[in-house]
Amino acid sequence: MAVIQRWLLPTDADHTVWPLLIGKALRAFADGYVAILLPAYLLALGFGVFEVGVLASATLLGSAAATLAVGAWGHRFHQRSLLLGAALLMTATGLAFAAAASFWPLLLIAFVGTLNPSSGDVSLFLPLEHARLAEAAEGQARTALFARYSLLGALFAALGALATAIPAQLTQFTGMSNLAALRAMFVFYGLIGGTVWLLYRRLPAPQLMAERPPPMPLGPSRGIVLRLAALFSVDSFAGGLVVNALLALWLFTRFDLSLSAAGNFFFWAGLLSAASQLAAPRLAKRIGLLNTMVFTHIPASLCLIAAAFSNSLEVALGLLLLRALLSQMDVPARAAFVMAVVTPEERAAAASFTAVPRSLASAISPTLGGALFAAGYLAAPLLLCGMLKITYDLTLWRAFRNITGDDSRD
């Protein structure tokens, strides 16, 4: 246990880092079960698969708008204040979503709030935390720190997937209705947001950070950031077609998978994603950040395409688990790459402006995926996702193969 603790919270992870790492873990746990319970909750409220897709899109579109605001105006405020505000918004989101029952209030809460129907972090927390983490280490140490950040997210998202069994247990042992039990999980989401707020209060106050360069809007690195943002948007649009909420819906519809079985699948998928985070820094050190991003992503996309054609639940789950082992290895490499190719003062803005197109693009595709499911084209979202991601990977490699990002600009 001591070895694991030292790896996750190393000596260089001072008081400016550990609240972010633990906060990431708690948020990932909440996201892990919400992504799976969201379609089940909406179906229990009487909505159809198309409405599930629309609400999933609203959550991502709202995250994009909030992240854009952070990139455009966030440099005017201290990051600690913004993180505290984001945590309060998470608390309000969970409580409000549990209280609402009709479509339009839920749509508004989904847009304004912090719910995440995907397997990755697309919230306004992301650029703020990335900028703080980038200040805590340099070069290969920075890649390793981002790997720890991503590993904690993947591990606790996997544990969150197991929490999808809690509503059934509440129903069995307390006599609570299924809908009430699902609502209780959203209240729990809000309580986790409150805990994250308490953690972020431990971050240094603004006057203690005065010696660090103040964040600035994009300047010298604008060109490379915009090129990366355009490519990342293609990747996110593809990923939005099979966000966890829609992938769970696909498993429910295609194979009549139960909610508890889906929770177990996403748990093991999350563990495999976490294991891949351990390998990412070493692989990046050997072959470079860009090659790590591209040449682990392409096989994952091929597995997704193959799963779309499978008529066997066991084969489909096996392919999806293999995809989980490979598809998230690019996450710490991508974050480290972006932080390495911009100046320190531009990091918060760069993180925001590369995240915004990702969120906007991924906000559109769940509605499309839900519409394809509703029309009976169950394999189409998986096929489109795989093909678009392969196109993105090859284009990214061709455009940036001469910019490794392995040398820090600090």
C-alpha distance (Angstrom), angle and dihedral (degrees) to the residues before:
residue distance angle dihedral
M1 . . .
A2 3.80 . .
V3 3.81 90.4 .
I4 3.80 91.5 51.4
Q5 3.80 90.5 47.4
R6 3.81 91.8 51.4
W7 3.81 90.8 49.5
L8 3.78 94.8 48.0
L9 3.81 95.6 39.1
P10 3.83 105.6 25.5
T11 3.79 124.5 -176.1
D12 3.81 91.2 -94.8
A13 3.83 89.6 56.3
D14 3.79 94.3 91.9
H15 3.77 128.8 172.4
T16 3.81 89.6 -66.2
V17 3.82 92.1 62.0
W18 3.78 113.9 32.4
P19 3.84 96.0 66.5
L20 3.81 87.9 53.9
L21 3.81 92.8 50.3
I22 3.78 94.3 47.8
G23 3.79 91.4 42.2
K24 3.79 89.4 52.2
A25 3.81 89.8 52.5
L26 3.80 93.1 51.3
R27 3.80 93.6 46.2
A28 3.81 90.8 48.1
F29 3.81 90.6 51.8
A30 3.79 90.0 53.9
D31 3.82 92.6 44.9
G32 3.80 90.0 48.1
Y33 3.79 94.6 64.4
V34 3.81 98.3 29.9
A35 3.83 92.1 59.1
I36 3.81 90.0 57.9
L37 3.80 99.4 35.7
L38 3.80 94.2 46.1
P39 3.84 95.8 77.5
A40 3.80 91.1 40.5
Y41 3.81 90.9 50.8
L42 3.80 93.5 47.4
L43 3.81 92.0 47.0
A44 3.82 88.8 49.9
L45 3.81 88.4 53.6
G46 3.81 88.1 56.5
F47 3.80 101.5 -102.1
G48 3.81 124.1 138.2
V49 3.80 130.6 -125.6
F50 3.81 92.2 -94.3
E51 3.82 91.4 56.2
V52 3.82 88.8 48.9
G53 3.79 88.8 56.5
V54 3.82 92.6 47.1
L55 3.80 92.7 51.3
A56 3.81 91.1 46.8
S57 3.79 88.4 52.4
A58 3.80 90.9 49.9
T59 3.80 91.9 55.4
L60 3.80 91.4 52.6
L61 3.80 94.2 42.8
G62 3.79 90.8 52.1
S63 3.80 91.0 48.8
A64 3.79 88.9 52.3
A65 3.80 92.1 52.0
A66 3.81 92.3 49.0
T67 3.79 92.0 46.7
L68 3.80 90.8 49.2
A69 3.79 89.2 53.1
V70 3.80 89.9 52.1
G71 3.80 90.8 51.3
A72 3.80 94.9 46.6
W73 3.82 101.6 39.3
G74 3.78 106.3 7.1
H75 3.81 92.9 96.9
R76 3.81 87.7 70.0
F77 3.82 91.1 65.8
H78 3.76 134.0 51.0
Q79 3.80 113.4 -98.8
R80 3.81 91.4 -128.2
S81 3.81 90.7 60.9
L82 3.80 91.7 48.1
L83 3.80 92.0 49.3
L84 3.80 91.3 49.9
G85 3.80 89.8 50.5
A86 3.81 91.2 49.3
A87 3.81 90.7 52.2
L88 3.81 91.2 51.8
L89 3.80 89.1 49.8
M90 3.81 89.2 53.1
T91 3.81 89.7 53.6
A92 3.80 92.5 49.7
T93 3.82 91.6 46.4
G94 3.78 94.7 57.1
L95 3.80 94.9 46.4
A96 3.80 93.9 45.0
F97 3.80 94.4 46.9
A98 3.80 90.0 52.0
A99 3.81 91.3 51.1
A100 3.83 98.5 47.2
A101 3.81 124.1 80.8
S102 3.82 108.4 168.3
F103 3.78 126.7 78.9
W104 3.81 103.4 -113.0
P105 3.82 97.5 49.8
L106 3.80 89.0 46.4
L107 3.80 90.0 49.4
L108 3.81 91.1 52.5
I109 3.80 92.8 47.5
A110 3.80 90.7 47.1
F111 3.81 90.6 53.1
V112 3.80 97.8 44.3
G113 3.79 97.7 36.3
T114 3.79 138.0 70.0
L115 3.83 103.9 -108.6
N116 3.80 112.5 141.4
P117 3.84 119.2 -157.7
S118 3.80 93.9 179.6
S119 3.80 136.8 81.4
G120 3.80 92.5 -115.2
D121 3.77 135.2 59.8
V122 3.81 110.0 -95.8
S123 3.79 98.8 158.1
L124 3.79 131.3 115.1
F125 3.82 87.0 -103.6
L126 3.80 89.5 73.6
P127 3.83 103.9 71.1
L128 3.80 92.0 40.5
E129 3.79 93.5 51.5
H130 3.80 93.3 42.4
A131 3.79 91.7 54.7
R132 3.82 91.5 50.7
L133 3.80 92.9 46.9
A134 3.80 92.1 49.1
E135 3.80 89.4 58.2
A136 3.81 92.2 55.4
A137 3.84 99.0 62.9
E138 3.78 143.3 14.7
G139 3.82 137.1 -140.5
Q140 3.82 115.7 -18.3
A141 3.81 90.7 -2.6
R142 3.79 88.2 61.2
T143 3.81 91.7 53.4
A144 3.81 89.2 49.8
L145 3.80 91.4 49.9
F146 3.79 91.6 50.9
A147 3.81 87.9 48.5
R148 3.81 89.7 55.1
Y149 3.78 89.5 48.9
S150 3.81 91.8 50.2
L151 3.81 92.6 42.3
L152 3.78 92.4 55.2
G153 3.79 88.9 48.5
A154 3.80 93.0 50.9
L155 3.82 94.5 44.5
F156 3.78 95.0 49.7
A157 3.80 93.2 41.5
A158 3.81 85.9 57.4
L159 3.79 90.7 51.1
G160 3.78 88.5 47.7
A161 3.80 89.5 56.2
L162 3.80 88.6 58.8
A163 3.80 88.6 54.0
T164 3.81 88.3 69.7
A165 3.81 85.5 84.2
I166 3.82 91.2 64.9
P167 3.85 96.7 82.8
A168 3.81 91.2 56.2
Q169 3.81 90.2 49.1
L170 3.78 91.7 48.8
T171 3.79 89.5 51.1
Q172 3.79 92.6 48.0
F173 3.80 99.9 45.2
T174 3.80 103.3 30.8
G175 3.79 103.1 32.0
M176 3.79 89.7 -122.5
S177 3.79 115.1 153.1
N178 3.79 118.4 -106.3
L179 3.81 91.5 -113.4
A180 3.81 92.5 50.3
A181 3.80 90.5 49.0
L182 3.80 90.8 52.0
R183 3.80 89.9 49.1
A184 3.80 89.7 52.7
M185 3.81 89.5 60.0
F186 3.80 90.4 58.3
V187 3.80 89.8 50.2
F188 3.80 86.5 52.7
Y189 3.81 88.1 51.9
G190 3.79 88.5 57.0
L191 3.81 91.7 49.6
I192 3.80 89.8 52.6
G193 3.80 87.8 53.9
G194 3.80 88.9 55.3
T195 3.80 90.4 51.7
V196 3.80 90.4 51.2
W197 3.81 88.6 52.3
L198 3.81 89.9 55.4
L199 3.81 89.8 50.6
Y200 3.80 93.8 50.2
R201 3.79 89.7 53.1
R202 3.82 85.3 70.7
L203 3.79 91.2 63.9
P204 3.82 115.6 105.9
A205 3.78 116.5 -84.1
P206 3.83 117.4 -113.8
Q207 3.81 94.8 -101.2
L208 3.81 90.2 56.8
M209 3.81 91.3 56.8
A210 3.78 97.4 51.6
E211 3.79 94.5 110.1
R212 3.81 92.0 63.4
P213 3.81 120.7 86.4
P214 3.80 109.7 -93.6
P215 3.82 116.8 -114.3
M216 3.79 114.6 -100.4
P217 3.80 136.2 -169.2
L218 3.79 118.5 -97.9
G219 3.79 114.9 -66.0
P220 3.84 127.3 141.9
S221 3.80 93.0 14.5
R222 3.79 96.4 48.5
G223 3.81 95.2 108.6
I224 3.78 97.7 52.2
V225 3.82 91.9 41.7
L226 3.80 92.5 53.2
R227 3.82 91.3 48.6
L228 3.78 91.2 50.2
A229 3.81 91.4 45.5
A230 3.79 91.6 53.9
L231 3.79 92.3 51.9
F232 3.80 94.3 42.5
S233 3.80 88.7 54.8
V234 3.82 90.2 61.5
D235 3.80 90.2 51.9
S236 3.79 91.7 48.9
F237 3.78 94.8 46.4
A238 3.80 87.7 54.7
G239 3.79 92.6 46.1
G240 3.80 91.2 49.9
L241 3.79 89.3 64.5
V242 3.82 89.3 66.8
V243 3.80 105.4 27.5
N244 3.79 110.6 158.1
A245 3.80 92.0 -97.8
L246 3.82 91.0 56.2
L247 3.80 94.1 39.1
A248 3.80 88.1 54.3
L249 3.80 88.7 48.1
W250 3.84 89.1 50.8
L251 3.81 90.9 52.3
F252 3.82 91.1 46.9
T253 3.81 91.8 49.9
R254 3.80 102.5 34.8
F255 3.80 99.8 41.8
D256 3.84 103.5 13.2
L257 3.81 88.8 -119.6
S258 3.80 115.2 -177.6
L259 3.79 122.7 -120.3
S260 3.82 92.8 -113.0
A261 3.81 91.9 49.0
A262 3.81 90.1 49.2
G263 3.79 88.9 51.2
N264 3.80 90.6 53.0
F265 3.80 91.2 48.9
F266 3.80 93.3 50.9
F267 3.81 89.6 46.6
W268 3.80 92.2 57.7
A269 3.79 91.2 40.5
G270 3.79 88.3 53.9
L271 3.79 92.2 49.4
L272 3.79 90.7 52.1
S273 3.80 90.3 48.9
A274 3.79 88.5 51.1
A275 3.80 91.4 50.6
S276 3.78 89.5 53.6
Q277 3.80 89.8 56.9
L278 3.80 88.9 62.2
A279 3.78 90.7 57.8
A280 3.80 97.3 42.7
P281 3.85 99.1 80.9
R282 3.80 93.4 47.4
L283 3.78 92.4 45.6
A284 3.81 91.1 47.4
K285 3.80 90.2 50.5
R286 3.80 90.0 52.9
I287 3.83 102.8 40.9
G288 3.82 103.6 13.6
L289 3.79 135.0 -103.3
L290 3.79 96.7 -83.5
N291 3.81 95.2 48.5
T292 3.80 89.6 48.5
M293 3.81 89.6 53.4
V294 3.80 95.1 48.4
F295 3.78 107.8 33.9
T296 3.80 96.1 49.3
H297 3.81 92.7 45.6
I298 3.80 98.7 55.7
P299 3.85 96.8 59.1
A300 3.82 89.0 47.0
S301 3.79 90.3 55.6
L302 3.80 91.3 49.3
C303 3.81 89.1 54.3
L304 3.81 90.4 52.9
I305 3.81 91.7 50.9
A306 3.81 90.4 49.6
A307 3.82 91.4 49.5
A308 3.80 89.8 55.6
F309 3.81 89.7 61.6
S310 3.80 95.7 45.0
N311 3.80 120.1 112.3
S312 3.80 92.6 -172.5
L313 3.79 121.6 82.0
E314 3.80 91.3 -150.4
V315 3.80 93.6 51.7
A316 3.81 92.4 45.0
L317 3.80 92.4 50.1
G318 3.81 90.8 46.6
L319 3.79 91.6 53.1
L320 3.79 91.9 46.0
L321 3.80 90.7 50.6
L322 3.80 90.3 51.2
R323 3.79 87.9 50.0
A324 3.81 89.5 51.9
L325 3.80 89.7 54.1
L326 3.81 91.3 56.5
S327 3.79 109.7 24.5
Q328 3.81 99.6 72.2
M329 3.79 98.5 44.2
D330 3.78 88.7 93.3
V331 3.82 94.0 59.1
P332 3.84 100.2 84.6
A333 3.81 90.6 35.3
R334 3.81 91.2 53.2
A335 3.80 93.2 48.1
A336 3.81 92.2 47.6
F337 3.82 91.1 46.0
V338 3.81 92.8 54.5
M339 3.81 92.8 45.6
A340 3.82 91.7 48.2
V341 3.81 98.4 51.4
V342 3.82 96.7 51.7
T343 3.78 131.9 63.2
P344 3.83 117.1 -95.4
E345 3.82 92.2 -111.4
E346 3.82 91.2 56.0
R347 3.79 97.6 49.4
A348 3.81 99.1 99.6
A349 3.80 91.1 46.1
A350 3.81 92.0 45.0
A351 3.80 91.7 50.2
S352 3.79 89.9 50.0
F353 3.80 96.9 45.3
T354 3.80 92.8 48.2
A355 3.80 90.7 46.0
V356 3.81 96.9 47.3
P357 3.82 97.8 64.1
R358 3.80 87.8 44.7
S359 3.79 90.7 55.0
L360 3.81 94.2 42.3
A361 3.79 93.0 49.0
S362 3.79 93.6 45.0
A363 3.81 89.7 47.8
I364 3.80 91.7 64.1
S365 3.77 99.7 47.7
P366 3.86 102.3 59.9
T367 3.80 88.7 63.2
L368 3.80 88.7 50.8
G369 3.79 90.9 46.7
G370 3.80 91.6 49.3
A371 3.80 90.6 49.0
L372 3.81 91.2 51.0
F373 3.81 90.3 49.7
A374 3.81 90.8 48.5
A375 3.82 89.8 50.5
G376 3.81 90.9 52.9
Y377 3.82 97.6 -107.2
L378 3.78 94.7 127.6
A379 3.81 97.0 161.7
A380 3.81 96.5 45.4
P381 3.85 98.9 82.6
L382 3.81 91.8 51.2
L383 3.80 92.8 47.6
L384 3.79 93.7 47.3
C385 3.78 91.5 47.1
G386 3.80 93.8 51.9
M387 3.80 95.4 46.2
L388 3.81 94.6 46.4
K389 3.79 92.3 48.2
I390 3.80 92.3 52.1
T391 3.81 89.3 50.2
Y392 3.81 89.7 50.4
D393 3.81 93.2 49.5
L394 3.79 94.5 50.9
T395 3.81 92.7 45.5
L396 3.81 92.3 48.0
W397 3.80 92.0 50.7
R398 3.79 92.6 48.1
A399 3.82 93.3 48.1
F400 3.82 98.7 45.2
R401 3.80 106.2 24.6
N402 3.81 89.8 113.6
I403 3.83 93.1 50.6
T404 3.78 106.8 68.6
G405 3.79 99.3 176.2
D406 3.80 88.9 -151.3
D407 3.78 93.5 115.3
S408 3.80 112.7 73.7
R409 3.78 119.6 -128.3
D410 3.80 92.7 -147.0
